[in-house]
């Protein structure tokens, strides 16, 4: 019996605290590789420059709304 795995669509989200050079690009690359390893498909990338993490979401509430809209539009 052959089962077809549904390809997960993924929006990757990364933050840049600005304190370390190249951390945003390396974080994005690592996230892309993790999605690829799980046979997912990156359908969106959201980044945010922040001074400190929001304890509830780790990103700002505006970005949360942006991600929600992207997900809604991509179904």
CHARMM internal coordinates of N, CA and C (Angstrom, degrees):
IC EDIT
DIST 1 N 1 CA 1.4497
DIST 1 CA 1 C 1.5286
ANGL 1 N 1 CA 1 C 109.06
DIST 1 C 2 N 1.2903
ANGL 1 CA 1 C 2 N 115.88
DIHE 1 N 1 CA 1 C 2 N 119.54
DIST 2 N 2 CA 1.4530
ANGL 1 C 2 N 2 CA 121.05
DIHE 1 CA 1 C 2 N 2 CA -178.23
DIST 2 CA 2 C 1.5233
ANGL 2 N 2 CA 2 C 109.44
DIHE 1 C 2 N 2 CA 2 C -96.56
DIST 2 C 3 N 1.3157
ANGL 2 CA 2 C 3 N 115.65
DIHE 2 N 2 CA 2 C 3 N 128.70
DIST 3 N 3 CA 1.4575
ANGL 2 C 3 N 3 CA 119.74
DIHE 2 CA 2 C 3 N 3 CA 176.07
DIST 3 CA 3 C 1.5143
ANGL 3 N 3 CA 3 C 108.61
DIHE 2 C 3 N 3 CA 3 C -114.04
DIST 3 C 4 N 1.2982
ANGL 3 CA 3 C 4 N 115.38
DIHE 3 N 3 CA 3 C 4 N 139.42
DIST 4 N 4 CA 1.4545
ANGL 3 C 4 N 4 CA 121.02
DIHE 3 CA 3 C 4 N 4 CA 179.26
DIST 4 CA 4 C 1.5144
ANGL 4 N 4 CA 4 C 108.71
DIHE 3 C 4 N 4 CA 4 C -99.88
DIST 4 C 5 N 1.3270
ANGL 4 CA 4 C 5 N 115.80
DIHE 4 N 4 CA 4 C 5 N 121.81
DIST 5 N 5 CA 1.4502
ANGL 4 C 5 N 5 CA 120.59
DIHE 4 CA 4 C 5 N 5 CA 178.93
DIST 5 CA 5 C 1.5229
ANGL 5 N 5 CA 5 C 109.01
DIHE 4 C 5 N 5 CA 5 C -75.20
DIST 5 C 6 N 1.3175
ANGL 5 CA 5 C 6 N 115.61
DIHE 5 N 5 CA 5 C 6 N 129.51
DIST 6 N 6 CA 1.4602
ANGL 5 C 6 N 6 CA 120.39
DIHE 5 CA 5 C 6 N 6 CA 176.66
DIST 6 CA 6 C 1.5263
ANGL 6 N 6 CA 6 C 108.76
DIHE 5 C 6 N 6 CA 6 C -70.51
DIST 6 C 7 N 1.3135
ANGL 6 CA 6 C 7 N 115.78
DIHE 6 N 6 CA 6 C 7 N 130.61
DIST 7 N 7 CA 1.4652
ANGL 6 C 7 N 7 CA 120.12
DIHE 6 CA 6 C 7 N 7 CA 178.98
DIST 7 CA 7 C 1.5253
ANGL 7 N 7 CA 7 C 108.43
DIHE 6 C 7 N 7 CA 7 C -76.71
DIST 7 C 8 N 1.3194
ANGL 7 CA 7 C 8 N 114.42
DIHE 7 N 7 CA 7 C 8 N 119.89
DIST 8 N 8 CA 1.4611
ANGL 7 C 8 N 8 CA 120.21
DIHE 7 CA 7 C 8 N 8 CA 178.48
DIST 8 CA 8 C 1.5225
ANGL 8 N 8 CA 8 C 109.57
DIHE 7 C 8 N 8 CA 8 C -76.16
DIST 8 C 9 N 1.3149
ANGL 8 CA 8 C 9 N 116.14
DIHE 8 N 8 CA 8 C 9 N 132.49
DIST 9 N 9 CA 1.4591
ANGL 8 C 9 N 9 CA 121.77
DIHE 8 CA 8 C 9 N 9 CA 174.07
DIST 9 CA 9 C 1.5217
ANGL 9 N 9 CA 9 C 107.15
DIHE 8 C 9 N 9 CA 9 C -92.34
DIST 9 C 10 N 1.3322
ANGL 9 CA 9 C 10 N 115.82
DIHE 9 N 9 CA 9 C 10 N 131.40
DIST 10 N 10 CA 1.4548
ANGL 9 C 10 N 10 CA 120.61
DIHE 9 CA 9 C 10 N 10 CA -171.89
DIST 10 CA 10 C 1.5266
ANGL 10 N 10 CA 10 C 111.00
DIHE 9 C 10 N 10 CA 10 C -127.79
DIST 10 C 11 N 1.3084
ANGL 10 CA 10 C 11 N 115.64
DIHE 10 N 10 CA 10 C 11 N 134.69
DIST 11 N 11 CA 1.4607
ANGL 10 C 11 N 11 CA 122.12
DIHE 10 CA 10 C 11 N 11 CA 169.65
DIST 11 CA 11 C 1.5207
ANGL 11 N 11 CA 11 C 105.35
DIHE 10 C 11 N 11 CA 11 C -103.81
DIST 11 C 12 N 1.3197
ANGL 11 CA 11 C 12 N 116.54
DIHE 11 N 11 CA 11 C 12 N 116.69
DIST 12 N 12 CA 1.4566
ANGL 11 C 12 N 12 CA 118.33
DIHE 11 CA 11 C 12 N 12 CA 179.39
DIST 12 CA 12 C 1.5292
ANGL 12 N 12 CA 12 C 109.82
DIHE 11 C 12 N 12 CA 12 C -91.54
DIST 12 C 13 N 1.3121
ANGL 12 CA 12 C 13 N 114.72
DIHE 12 N 12 CA 12 C 13 N 143.05
DIST 13 N 13 CA 1.4618
ANGL 12 C 13 N 13 CA 121.69
DIHE 12 CA 12 C 13 N 13 CA -175.79
DIST 13 CA 13 C 1.5214
ANGL 13 N 13 CA 13 C 108.24
DIHE 12 C 13 N 13 CA 13 C -127.99
DIST 13 C 14 N 1.3170
ANGL 13 CA 13 C 14 N 116.46
DIHE 13 N 13 CA 13 C 14 N 129.40
DIST 14 N 14 CA 1.4605
ANGL 13 C 14 N 14 CA 120.89
DIHE 13 CA 13 C 14 N 14 CA 178.91
DIST 14 CA 14 C 1.5234
ANGL 14 N 14 CA 14 C 109.37
DIHE 13 C 14 N 14 CA 14 C -136.96
DIST 14 C 15 N 1.3047
ANGL 14 CA 14 C 15 N 114.71
DIHE 14 N 14 CA 14 C 15 N 148.32
DIST 15 N 15 CA 1.4601
ANGL 14 C 15 N 15 CA 120.09
DIHE 14 CA 14 C 15 N 15 CA 178.30
DIST 15 CA 15 C 1.5228
ANGL 15 N 15 CA 15 C 109.93
DIHE 14 C 15 N 15 CA 15 C -116.43
DIST 15 C 16 N 1.3051
ANGL 15 CA 15 C 16 N 114.75
DIHE 15 N 15 CA 15 C 16 N 154.11
DIST 16 N 16 CA 1.4618
ANGL 15 C 16 N 16 CA 121.19
DIHE 15 CA 15 C 16 N 16 CA 178.56
DIST 16 CA 16 C 1.5183
ANGL 16 N 16 CA 16 C 107.91
DIHE 15 C 16 N 16 CA 16 C -124.77
DIST 16 C 17 N 1.3158
ANGL 16 CA 16 C 17 N 115.31
DIHE 16 N 16 CA 16 C 17 N 111.30
DIST 17 N 17 CA 1.4633
ANGL 16 C 17 N 17 CA 120.07
DIHE 16 CA 16 C 17 N 17 CA 176.67
DIST 17 CA 17 C 1.5205
ANGL 17 N 17 CA 17 C 112.17
DIHE 16 C 17 N 17 CA 17 C -81.00
DIST 17 C 18 N 1.3372
ANGL 17 CA 17 C 18 N 115.84
DIHE 17 N 17 CA 17 C 18 N -12.47
DIST 18 N 18 CA 1.4534
ANGL 17 C 18 N 18 CA 120.41
DIHE 17 CA 17 C 18 N 18 CA 176.96
DIST 18 CA 18 C 1.5156
ANGL 18 N 18 CA 18 C 114.60
DIHE 17 C 18 N 18 CA 18 C 76.46
DIST 18 C 19 N 1.3207
ANGL 18 CA 18 C 19 N 117.82
DIHE 18 N 18 CA 18 C 19 N 2.42
DIST 19 N 19 CA 1.4541
ANGL 18 C 19 N 19 CA 119.21
DIHE 18 CA 18 C 19 N 19 CA -176.43
DIST 19 CA 19 C 1.5226
ANGL 19 N 19 CA 19 C 113.79
DIHE 18 C 19 N 19 CA 19 C -89.72
DIST 19 C 20 N 1.3328
ANGL 19 CA 19 C 20 N 116.79
DIHE 19 N 19 CA 19 C 20 N -17.36
DIST 20 N 20 CA 1.4593
ANGL 19 C 20 N 20 CA 120.16
DIHE 19 CA 19 C 20 N 20 CA -179.90
DIST 20 CA 20 C 1.5173
ANGL 20 N 20 CA 20 C 109.62
DIHE 19 C 20 N 20 CA 20 C -129.28
DIST 20 C 21 N 1.3189
ANGL 20 CA 20 C 21 N 118.20
DIHE 20 N 20 CA 20 C 21 N 131.82
DIST 21 N 21 CA 1.4694
ANGL 20 C 21 N 21 CA 119.44
DIHE 20 CA 20 C 21 N 21 CA 179.70
DIST 21 CA 21 C 1.5240
ANGL 21 N 21 CA 21 C 111.76
DIHE 20 C 21 N 21 CA 21 C -65.63
DIST 21 C 22 N 1.3017
ANGL 21 CA 21 C 22 N 115.79
DIHE 21 N 21 CA 21 C 22 N 141.64
DIST 22 N 22 CA 1.4669
ANGL 21 C 22 N 22 CA 124.19
DIHE 21 CA 21 C 22 N 22 CA 174.41
DIST 22 CA 22 C 1.5264
ANGL 22 N 22 CA 22 C 115.32
DIHE 21 C 22 N 22 CA 22 C 67.30
DIST 22 C 23 N 1.3124
ANGL 22 CA 22 C 23 N 119.17
DIHE 22 N 22 CA 22 C 23 N 10.40
DIST 23 N 23 CA 1.4674
ANGL 22 C 23 N 23 CA 118.64
DIHE 22 CA 22 C 23 N 23 CA -177.69
DIST 23 CA 23 C 1.5197
ANGL 23 N 23 CA 23 C 111.33
DIHE 22 C 23 N 23 CA 23 C -70.37
DIST 23 C 24 N 1.3087
ANGL 23 CA 23 C 24 N 118.87
DIHE 23 N 23 CA 23 C 24 N -35.69
DIST 24 N 24 CA 1.4608
ANGL 23 C 24 N 24 CA 120.67
DIHE 23 CA 23 C 24 N 24 CA -179.42
DIST 24 CA 24 C 1.5234
ANGL 24 N 24 CA 24 C 110.40
DIHE 23 C 24 N 24 CA 24 C -65.05
DIST 24 C 25 N 1.3070
ANGL 24 CA 24 C 25 N 117.39
DIHE 24 N 24 CA 24 C 25 N -48.95
DIST 25 N 25 CA 1.4697
ANGL 24 C 25 N 25 CA 119.69
DIHE 24 CA 24 C 25 N 25 CA -178.66
DIST 25 CA 25 C 1.5229
ANGL 25 N 25 CA 25 C 111.46
DIHE 24 C 25 N 25 CA 25 C -65.29
DIST 25 C 26 N 1.3200
ANGL 25 CA 25 C 26 N 118.03
DIHE 25 N 25 CA 25 C 26 N -38.69
DIST 26 N 26 CA 1.4622
ANGL 25 C 26 N 26 CA 119.25
DIHE 25 CA 25 C 26 N 26 CA 178.74
DIST 26 CA 26 C 1.5216
ANGL 26 N 26 CA 26 C 111.37
DIHE 25 C 26 N 26 CA 26 C -70.55
DIST 26 C 27 N 1.3154
ANGL 26 CA 26 C 27 N 117.92
DIHE 26 N 26 CA 26 C 27 N -35.05
DIST 27 N 27 CA 1.4677
ANGL 26 C 27 N 27 CA 121.02
DIHE 26 CA 26 C 27 N 27 CA 175.91
DIST 27 CA 27 C 1.5176
ANGL 27 N 27 CA 27 C 110.91
DIHE 26 C 27 N 27 CA 27 C -64.54
DIST 27 C 28 N 1.3215
ANGL 27 CA 27 C 28 N 116.51
DIHE 27 N 27 CA 27 C 28 N -43.95
DIST 28 N 28 CA 1.4612
ANGL 27 C 28 N 28 CA 120.22
DIHE 27 CA 27 C 28 N 28 CA 178.52
DIST 28 CA 28 C 1.5204
ANGL 28 N 28 CA 28 C 111.17
DIHE 27 C 28 N 28 CA 28 C -62.33
DIST 28 C 29 N 1.3168
ANGL 28 CA 28 C 29 N 116.62
DIHE 28 N 28 CA 28 C 29 N -42.58
DIST 29 N 29 CA 1.4679
ANGL 28 C 29 N 29 CA 120.24
DIHE 28 CA 28 C 29 N 29 CA 179.74
DIST 29 CA 29 C 1.5257
ANGL 29 N 29 CA 29 C 110.45
DIHE 28 C 29 N 29 CA 29 C -63.88
DIST 29 C 30 N 1.3228
ANGL 29 CA 29 C 30 N 117.02
DIHE 29 N 29 CA 29 C 30 N -41.36
DIST 30 N 30 CA 1.4636
ANGL 29 C 30 N 30 CA 120.07
DIHE 29 CA 29 C 30 N 30 CA 178.89
DIST 30 CA 30 C 1.5297
ANGL 30 N 30 CA 30 C 110.62
DIHE 29 C 30 N 30 CA 30 C -64.66
DIST 30 C 31 N 1.3162
ANGL 30 CA 30 C 31 N 116.89
DIHE 30 N 30 CA 30 C 31 N -42.50
DIST 31 N 31 CA 1.4675
ANGL 30 C 31 N 31 CA 120.20
DIHE 30 CA 30 C 31 N 31 CA 178.27
DIST 31 CA 31 C 1.5238
ANGL 31 N 31 CA 31 C 111.27
DIHE 30 C 31 N 31 CA 31 C -62.51
DIST 31 C 32 N 1.3224
ANGL 31 CA 31 C 32 N 117.06
DIHE 31 N 31 CA 31 C 32 N -42.66
DIST 32 N 32 CA 1.4707
ANGL 31 C 32 N 32 CA 120.92
DIHE 31 CA 31 C 32 N 32 CA 177.39
DIST 32 CA 32 C 1.5351
ANGL 32 N 32 CA 32 C 110.90
DIHE 31 C 32 N 32 CA 32 C -59.59
DIST 32 C 33 N 1.3254
ANGL 32 CA 32 C 33 N 116.45
DIHE 32 N 32 CA 32 C 33 N -43.20
DIST 33 N 33 CA 1.4619
ANGL 32 C 33 N 33 CA 120.86
DIHE 32 CA 32 C 33 N 33 CA -179.53
DIST 33 CA 33 C 1.5287
ANGL 33 N 33 CA 33 C 111.62
DIHE 32 C 33 N 33 CA 33 C -66.53
DIST 33 C 34 N 1.3242
ANGL 33 CA 33 C 34 N 117.24
DIHE 33 N 33 CA 33 C 34 N -37.30
DIST 34 N 34 CA 1.4642
ANGL 33 C 34 N 34 CA 120.35
DIHE 33 CA 33 C 34 N 34 CA 177.30
DIST 34 CA 34 C 1.5248
ANGL 34 N 34 CA 34 C 111.26
DIHE 33 C 34 N 34 CA 34 C -64.76
DIST 34 C 35 N 1.3198
ANGL 34 CA 34 C 35 N 116.21
DIHE 34 N 34 CA 34 C 35 N -42.35
DIST 35 N 35 CA 1.4672
ANGL 34 C 35 N 35 CA 120.13
DIHE 34 CA 34 C 35 N 35 CA 177.73
DIST 35 CA 35 C 1.5231
ANGL 35 N 35 CA 35 C 109.89
DIHE 34 C 35 N 35 CA 35 C -63.59
DIST 35 C 36 N 1.3218
ANGL 35 CA 35 C 36 N 116.31
DIHE 35 N 35 CA 35 C 36 N -44.72
DIST 36 N 36 CA 1.4639
ANGL 35 C 36 N 36 CA 121.57
DIHE 35 CA 35 C 36 N 36 CA 179.13
DIST 36 CA 36 C 1.5284
ANGL 36 N 36 CA 36 C 110.76
DIHE 35 C 36 N 36 CA 36 C -60.73
DIST 36 C 37 N 1.3338
ANGL 36 CA 36 C 37 N 117.27
DIHE 36 N 36 CA 36 C 37 N -42.35
DIST 37 N 37 CA 1.4602
ANGL 36 C 37 N 37 CA 121.40
DIHE 36 CA 36 C 37 N 37 CA -179.26
DIST 37 CA 37 C 1.5251
ANGL 37 N 37 CA 37 C 111.80
DIHE 36 C 37 N 37 CA 37 C -62.30
DIST 37 C 38 N 1.3213
ANGL 37 CA 37 C 38 N 116.23
DIHE 37 N 37 CA 37 C 38 N -29.36
DIST 38 N 38 CA 1.4592
ANGL 37 C 38 N 38 CA 120.70
DIHE 37 CA 37 C 38 N 38 CA 178.87
DIST 38 CA 38 C 1.5293
ANGL 38 N 38 CA 38 C 111.25
DIHE 37 C 38 N 38 CA 38 C -94.70
DIST 38 C 39 N 1.3237
ANGL 38 CA 38 C 39 N 115.55
DIHE 38 N 38 CA 38 C 39 N 11.84
DIST 39 N 39 CA 1.4601
ANGL 38 C 39 N 39 CA 122.80
DIHE 38 CA 38 C 39 N 39 CA 178.40
DIST 39 CA 39 C 1.5255
ANGL 39 N 39 CA 39 C 112.92
DIHE 38 C 39 N 39 CA 39 C 60.59
DIST 39 C 40 N 1.3288
ANGL 39 CA 39 C 40 N 115.58
DIHE 39 N 39 CA 39 C 40 N 34.02
DIST 40 N 40 CA 1.4555
ANGL 39 C 40 N 40 CA 120.95
DIHE 39 CA 39 C 40 N 40 CA 175.35
DIST 40 CA 40 C 1.5172
ANGL 40 N 40 CA 40 C 110.47
DIHE 39 C 40 N 40 CA 40 C -93.28
DIST 40 C 41 N 1.3204
ANGL 40 CA 40 C 41 N 114.68
DIHE 40 N 40 CA 40 C 41 N 178.68
DIST 41 N 41 CA 1.4687
ANGL 40 C 41 N 41 CA 120.92
DIHE 40 CA 40 C 41 N 41 CA -179.24
DIST 41 CA 41 C 1.5279
ANGL 41 N 41 CA 41 C 108.54
DIHE 40 C 41 N 41 CA 41 C -129.08
DIST 41 C 42 N 1.3164
ANGL 41 CA 41 C 42 N 116.76
DIHE 41 N 41 CA 41 C 42 N 120.97
DIST 42 N 42 CA 1.4618
ANGL 41 C 42 N 42 CA 121.08
DIHE 41 CA 41 C 42 N 42 CA 176.16
DIST 42 CA 42 C 1.5179
ANGL 42 N 42 CA 42 C 107.89
DIHE 41 C 42 N 42 CA 42 C -75.20
DIST 42 C 43 N 1.3304
ANGL 42 CA 42 C 43 N 116.28
DIHE 42 N 42 CA 42 C 43 N 119.25
DIST 43 N 43 CA 1.4606
ANGL 42 C 43 N 43 CA 120.80
DIHE 42 CA 42 C 43 N 43 CA -179.16
DIST 43 CA 43 C 1.5262
ANGL 43 N 43 CA 43 C 111.99
DIHE 42 C 43 N 43 CA 43 C -111.94
DIST 43 C 44 N 1.3081
ANGL 43 CA 43 C 44 N 116.10
DIHE 43 N 43 CA 43 C 44 N -5.86
DIST 44 N 44 CA 1.4550
ANGL 43 C 44 N 44 CA 119.60
DIHE 43 CA 43 C 44 N 44 CA 179.25
DIST 44 CA 44 C 1.5094
ANGL 44 N 44 CA 44 C 111.19
DIHE 43 C 44 N 44 CA 44 C -164.57
DIST 44 C 45 N 1.3150
ANGL 44 CA 44 C 45 N 114.86
DIHE 44 N 44 CA 44 C 45 N 152.55
DIST 45 N 45 CA 1.4648
ANGL 44 C 45 N 45 CA 121.45
DIHE 44 CA 44 C 45 N 45 CA 178.00
DIST 45 CA 45 C 1.5185
ANGL 45 N 45 CA 45 C 107.21
DIHE 44 C 45 N 45 CA 45 C -133.03
DIST 45 C 46 N 1.3252
ANGL 45 CA 45 C 46 N 115.84
DIHE 45 N 45 CA 45 C 46 N 128.94
DIST 46 N 46 CA 1.4543
ANGL 45 C 46 N 46 CA 121.54
DIHE 45 CA 45 C 46 N 46 CA 177.75
DIST 46 CA 46 C 1.5213
ANGL 46 N 46 CA 46 C 107.41
DIHE 45 C 46 N 46 CA 46 C -125.84
DIST 46 C 47 N 1.3204
ANGL 46 CA 46 C 47 N 115.94
DIHE 46 N 46 CA 46 C 47 N 130.49
DIST 47 N 47 CA 1.4655
ANGL 46 C 47 N 47 CA 120.13
DIHE 46 CA 46 C 47 N 47 CA 177.40
DIST 47 CA 47 C 1.5172
ANGL 47 N 47 CA 47 C 108.84
DIHE 46 C 47 N 47 CA 47 C -126.98
DIST 47 C 48 N 1.3220
ANGL 47 CA 47 C 48 N 114.09
DIHE 47 N 47 CA 47 C 48 N 156.17
DIST 48 N 48 CA 1.4542
ANGL 47 C 48 N 48 CA 119.03
DIHE 47 CA 47 C 48 N 48 CA 177.55
DIST 48 CA 48 C 1.5148
ANGL 48 N 48 CA 48 C 109.48
DIHE 47 C 48 N 48 CA 48 C -147.88
DIST 48 C 49 N 1.3278
ANGL 48 CA 48 C 49 N 115.45
DIHE 48 N 48 CA 48 C 49 N 132.60
DIST 49 N 49 CA 1.4603
ANGL 48 C 49 N 49 CA 121.55
DIHE 48 CA 48 C 49 N 49 CA 171.63
DIST 49 CA 49 C 1.5217
ANGL 49 N 49 CA 49 C 106.72
DIHE 48 C 49 N 49 CA 49 C -86.88
DIST 49 C 50 N 1.3173
ANGL 49 CA 49 C 50 N 116.73
DIHE 49 N 49 CA 49 C 50 N 124.68
DIST 50 N 50 CA 1.4647
ANGL 49 C 50 N 50 CA 120.07
DIHE 49 CA 49 C 50 N 50 CA -178.17
DIST 50 CA 50 C 1.5184
ANGL 50 N 50 CA 50 C 110.18
DIHE 49 C 50 N 50 CA 50 C -135.70
DIST 50 C 51 N 1.3227
ANGL 50 CA 50 C 51 N 115.03
DIHE 50 N 50 CA 50 C 51 N 157.26
DIST 51 N 51 CA 1.4608
ANGL 50 C 51 N 51 CA 120.55
DIHE 50 CA 50 C 51 N 51 CA 176.23
DIST 51 CA 51 C 1.5247
ANGL 51 N 51 CA 51 C 110.80
DIHE 50 C 51 N 51 CA 51 C -91.77
DIST 51 C 52 N 1.3428
ANGL 51 CA 51 C 52 N 116.09
DIHE 51 N 51 CA 51 C 52 N -33.41
DIST 52 N 52 CA 1.4598
ANGL 51 C 52 N 52 CA 120.19
DIHE 51 CA 51 C 52 N 52 CA 176.98
DIST 52 CA 52 C 1.5239
ANGL 52 N 52 CA 52 C 108.44
DIHE 51 C 52 N 52 CA 52 C -151.58
DIST 52 C 53 N 1.3206
ANGL 52 CA 52 C 53 N 115.73
DIHE 52 N 52 CA 52 C 53 N 155.35
DIST 53 N 53 CA 1.4572
ANGL 52 C 53 N 53 CA 121.31
DIHE 52 CA 52 C 53 N 53 CA -178.74
DIST 53 CA 53 C 1.5189
ANGL 53 N 53 CA 53 C 111.38
DIHE 52 C 53 N 53 CA 53 C -73.06
DIST 53 C 54 N 1.3318
ANGL 53 CA 53 C 54 N 115.88
DIHE 53 N 53 CA 53 C 54 N 141.22
DIST 54 N 54 CA 1.4553
ANGL 53 C 54 N 54 CA 121.97
DIHE 53 CA 53 C 54 N 54 CA 169.23
DIST 54 CA 54 C 1.5323
ANGL 54 N 54 CA 54 C 105.33
DIHE 53 C 54 N 54 CA 54 C -77.94
DIST 54 C 55 N 1.3296
ANGL 54 CA 54 C 55 N 119.65
DIHE 54 N 54 CA 54 C 55 N 121.64
DIST 55 N 55 CA 1.4668
ANGL 54 C 55 N 55 CA 120.24
DIHE 54 CA 54 C 55 N 55 CA -174.76
DIST 55 CA 55 C 1.5268
ANGL 55 N 55 CA 55 C 114.55
DIHE 54 C 55 N 55 CA 55 C -62.74
DIST 55 C 56 N 1.3163
ANGL 55 CA 55 C 56 N 117.89
DIHE 55 N 55 CA 55 C 56 N -21.83
DIST 56 N 56 CA 1.4650
ANGL 55 C 56 N 56 CA 120.20
DIHE 55 CA 55 C 56 N 56 CA -178.97
DIST 56 CA 56 C 1.5261
ANGL 56 N 56 CA 56 C 111.94
DIHE 55 C 56 N 56 CA 56 C -82.64
DIST 56 C 57 N 1.3283
ANGL 56 CA 56 C 57 N 117.83
DIHE 56 N 56 CA 56 C 57 N -43.68
DIST 57 N 57 CA 1.4633
ANGL 56 C 57 N 57 CA 121.78
DIHE 56 CA 56 C 57 N 57 CA -174.10
DIST 57 CA 57 C 1.5280
ANGL 57 N 57 CA 57 C 114.27
DIHE 56 C 57 N 57 CA 57 C -120.28
DIST 57 C 58 N 1.2908
ANGL 57 CA 57 C 58 N 118.56
DIHE 57 N 57 CA 57 C 58 N -13.29
DIST 58 N 58 CA 1.4671
ANGL 57 C 58 N 58 CA 125.59
DIHE 57 CA 57 C 58 N 58 CA -173.14
DIST 58 CA 58 C 1.5195
ANGL 58 N 58 CA 58 C 112.67
DIHE 57 C 58 N 58 CA 58 C 71.73
DIST 58 C 59 N 1.3298
ANGL 58 CA 58 C 59 N 116.97
DIHE 58 N 58 CA 58 C 59 N -5.21
DIST 59 N 59 CA 1.4632
ANGL 58 C 59 N 59 CA 122.88
DIHE 58 CA 58 C 59 N 59 CA 174.62
DIST 59 CA 59 C 1.5207
ANGL 59 N 59 CA 59 C 106.89
DIHE 58 C 59 N 59 CA 59 C -134.37
DIST 59 C 60 N 1.3127
ANGL 59 CA 59 C 60 N 117.20
DIHE 59 N 59 CA 59 C 60 N 171.66
DIST 60 N 60 CA 1.4493
ANGL 59 C 60 N 60 CA 120.53
DIHE 59 CA 59 C 60 N 60 CA 179.39
DIST 60 CA 60 C 1.5221
ANGL 60 N 60 CA 60 C 112.82
DIHE 59 C 60 N 60 CA 60 C -72.93
DIST 60 C 61 N 1.3134
ANGL 60 CA 60 C 61 N 116.47
DIHE 60 N 60 CA 60 C 61 N 155.59
DIST 61 N 61 CA 1.4676
ANGL 60 C 61 N 61 CA 120.52
DIHE 60 CA 60 C 61 N 61 CA -178.81
DIST 61 CA 61 C 1.5265
ANGL 61 N 61 CA 61 C 112.09
DIHE 60 C 61 N 61 CA 61 C -63.90
DIST 61 C 62 N 1.3242
ANGL 61 CA 61 C 62 N 117.32
DIHE 61 N 61 CA 61 C 62 N -28.22
DIST 62 N 62 CA 1.4680
ANGL 61 C 62 N 62 CA 120.32
DIHE 61 CA 61 C 62 N 62 CA 176.23
DIST 62 CA 62 C 1.5215
ANGL 62 N 62 CA 62 C 111.49
DIHE 61 C 62 N 62 CA 62 C -64.83
DIST 62 C 63 N 1.3213
ANGL 62 CA 62 C 63 N 116.60
DIHE 62 N 62 CA 62 C 63 N -39.00
DIST 63 N 63 CA 1.4688
ANGL 62 C 63 N 63 CA 120.82
DIHE 62 CA 62 C 63 N 63 CA 177.65
DIST 63 CA 63 C 1.5215
ANGL 63 N 63 CA 63 C 110.61
DIHE 62 C 63 N 63 CA 63 C -68.85
DIST 63 C 64 N 1.3303
ANGL 63 CA 63 C 64 N 117.12
DIHE 63 N 63 CA 63 C 64 N -36.13
DIST 64 N 64 CA 1.4654
ANGL 63 C 64 N 64 CA 120.29
DIHE 63 CA 63 C 64 N 64 CA 176.88
DIST 64 CA 64 C 1.5264
ANGL 64 N 64 CA 64 C 109.34
DIHE 63 C 64 N 64 CA 64 C -59.26
DIST 64 C 65 N 1.3259
ANGL 64 CA 64 C 65 N 116.63
DIHE 64 N 64 CA 64 C 65 N -44.56
DIST 65 N 65 CA 1.4707
ANGL 64 C 65 N 65 CA 120.63
DIHE 64 CA 64 C 65 N 65 CA 178.39
DIST 65 CA 65 C 1.5253
ANGL 65 N 65 CA 65 C 110.85
DIHE 64 C 65 N 65 CA 65 C -64.46
DIST 65 C 66 N 1.3333
ANGL 65 CA 65 C 66 N 116.97
DIHE 65 N 65 CA 65 C 66 N -39.20
DIST 66 N 66 CA 1.4635
ANGL 65 C 66 N 66 CA 121.21
DIHE 65 CA 65 C 66 N 66 CA 178.87
DIST 66 CA 66 C 1.5365
ANGL 66 N 66 CA 66 C 110.59
DIHE 65 C 66 N 66 CA 66 C -62.43
DIST 66 C 67 N 1.3154
ANGL 66 CA 66 C 67 N 116.32
DIHE 66 N 66 CA 66 C 67 N -44.30
DIST 67 N 67 CA 1.4655
ANGL 66 C 67 N 67 CA 121.18
DIHE 66 CA 66 C 67 N 67 CA 179.10
DIST 67 CA 67 C 1.5218
ANGL 67 N 67 CA 67 C 110.56
DIHE 66 C 67 N 67 CA 67 C -63.95
DIST 67 C 68 N 1.3100
ANGL 67 CA 67 C 68 N 116.30
DIHE 67 N 67 CA 67 C 68 N -40.66
DIST 68 N 68 CA 1.4687
ANGL 67 C 68 N 68 CA 121.30
DIHE 67 CA 67 C 68 N 68 CA 178.08
DIST 68 CA 68 C 1.5270
ANGL 68 N 68 CA 68 C 110.30
DIHE 67 C 68 N 68 CA 68 C -59.43
DIST 68 C 69 N 1.3100
ANGL 68 CA 68 C 69 N 117.40
DIHE 68 N 68 CA 68 C 69 N -43.03
DIST 69 N 69 CA 1.4649
ANGL 68 C 69 N 69 CA 121.98
DIHE 68 CA 68 C 69 N 69 CA 179.22
DIST 69 CA 69 C 1.5265
ANGL 69 N 69 CA 69 C 111.37
DIHE 68 C 69 N 69 CA 69 C -66.56
DIST 69 C 70 N 1.3182
ANGL 69 CA 69 C 70 N 116.44
DIHE 69 N 69 CA 69 C 70 N -42.67
DIST 70 N 70 CA 1.4669
ANGL 69 C 70 N 70 CA 120.00
DIHE 69 CA 69 C 70 N 70 CA 178.35
DIST 70 CA 70 C 1.5256
ANGL 70 N 70 CA 70 C 109.64
DIHE 69 C 70 N 70 CA 70 C -59.87
DIST 70 C 71 N 1.3228
ANGL 70 CA 70 C 71 N 116.25
DIHE 70 N 70 CA 70 C 71 N -47.11
DIST 71 N 71 CA 1.4611
ANGL 70 C 71 N 71 CA 121.35
DIHE 70 CA 70 C 71 N 71 CA -179.27
DIST 71 CA 71 C 1.5358
ANGL 71 N 71 CA 71 C 110.72
DIHE 70 C 71 N 71 CA 71 C -62.14
DIST 71 C 72 N 1.3080
ANGL 71 CA 71 C 72 N 115.90
DIHE 71 N 71 CA 71 C 72 N -41.69
DIST 72 N 72 CA 1.4712
ANGL 71 C 72 N 72 CA 120.52
DIHE 71 CA 71 C 72 N 72 CA 179.82
DIST 72 CA 72 C 1.5296
ANGL 72 N 72 CA 72 C 110.66
DIHE 71 C 72 N 72 CA 72 C -62.90
DIST 72 C 73 N 1.3114
ANGL 72 CA 72 C 73 N 116.65
DIHE 72 N 72 CA 72 C 73 N -43.61
DIST 73 N 73 CA 1.4670
ANGL 72 C 73 N 73 CA 121.40
DIHE 72 CA 72 C 73 N 73 CA -179.15
DIST 73 CA 73 C 1.5276
ANGL 73 N 73 CA 73 C 112.83
DIHE 72 C 73 N 73 CA 73 C -69.80
DIST 73 C 74 N 1.3264
ANGL 73 CA 73 C 74 N 116.59
DIHE 73 N 73 CA 73 C 74 N -26.39
DIST 74 N 74 CA 1.4605
ANGL 73 C 74 N 74 CA 120.96
DIHE 73 CA 73 C 74 N 74 CA -179.93
DIST 74 CA 74 C 1.5237
ANGL 74 N 74 CA 74 C 112.15
DIHE 73 C 74 N 74 CA 74 C -95.46
DIST 74 C 75 N 1.2985
ANGL 74 CA 74 C 75 N 116.60
DIHE 74 N 74 CA 74 C 75 N -2.38
DIST 75 N 75 CA 1.4569
ANGL 74 C 75 N 75 CA 123.33
DIHE 74 CA 74 C 75 N 75 CA -178.20
DIST 75 CA 75 C 1.5079
ANGL 75 N 75 CA 75 C 110.71
DIHE 74 C 75 N 75 CA 75 C 60.21
END
COOR INIT
IC SEED 1 N 1 CA 1 C
IC BUILD
